[in-house]
Amino acid sequence: MHLQPRLWGLVQQLSQQMWEHATGRPYPDTAGVDATLDGDTAAVEVALVLHGHYSATSVADAVQRAVPPAVAAATGLTVTTVTVRITDIDLAPLLA
């Protein structure tokens, strides 16, 4: 069971099921990080699959606080924005 947002979520779920049926393999994890660089700055987008026991708001807030100093320490870039998208919520642990 997954929480999905509106019609777009249904389209994503159906496409994932079609991919799994066609390939016979589980759909790959959709979590990831994307950065858009502009000189010495970066806009970062983080897509997460959230474990059902965690609060989406708390996790998103923690990611938004942690990313700028981590990116600066690793690259010297200044992060201008951090966008956090929760792409899926894993409810399996809650149902066990």
PyMOL commands that set and color helices and strands:
alter all, ss='L'
color gray80, all
select helices_A, chain A and resi 6-23+56-75+92-95
alter helices_A, ss='H'
color red, helices_A
select strands_A, chain A and resi 32-38+41-51+78-90
alter strands_A, ss='S'
color yellow, strands_A
deselect
rebuild
show_as cartoon
